[in-house]
Amino acid sequence: MLKIEDHCLFEEFGTNTWLLWDEDSREAWLIDPAAPSEALLARIRELGLKVTLLVNTHGHGDHIGGNAWFKEALGAPVLIHPADAPLLTDNRRNFSEYLGNPLRLDPPDLLAEDGQILKLGDHSIRVIHTPGHTLGGICLLANGFLLSGDTLFQQSIGRTDLPGGNHAQLITSIREKLFSLPDDTVVFPGHGPRTSIGLEKKSNPFVRP
């Protein structure tokens, strides 16, 4: 069985860092490690987990700020979509320079492709490329839930006024790739509370038919 916990490591931006693990194998991923966190590291050790992957749903500074710290602490590789890979090493494009906390990050270790199936324990997790917030934004689908990054929020969507953003592209990503999922799919977003595909299809004011 897959388990998931939310940890807010970058309170100024309310970024959700998701700890995802397989109960049987104790293998785990960190999704969007926003900043270094001794508390989260202690929680990982308390649960007896082995983190095997650090996943960036996209390359903005409030989602990647903990990459180097957690990689050193856990020995796990960093994965991102190739279209957003250049953002990891360009502090103007990832906006960390403007956030007052420029990052010193390496290029990613692994690249994620649309439709790619990744394994977490015995569970298959599918990469869904959802450009619009950034060129290389991705979501992760597994076992009836979706980690949506900054593509889809509860009653909202990712902003598209930053470089690499495209509003029409984001709406297409949501309608064609996410709203085709079952209504009872639980959505764990990059910011804010969880929601569901059915609720967003019915009442999200930004994605109306």
Buried (B, 14 or more C-beta within 10 A) or exposed (E): EBEBBEBBBBEEBEBBBBBBBBEEBEBBBBBBBBBBBEEBBEBBEEBEBEBBBBBBBBBBBBBBBBBBBBBEBBEBEBBBBEBBBBBBBBBEBBBBBEBEBBBEBEEBEEBBEEEBEBEBBEBEBBBBBBBBBBBBBBBBBBEEBBBBBBBBBBBBBBEBEEEBBBBEBBBBBBBEBBBEBEEEBBBBBBBEEBBBBBBBBEEBEBBEE
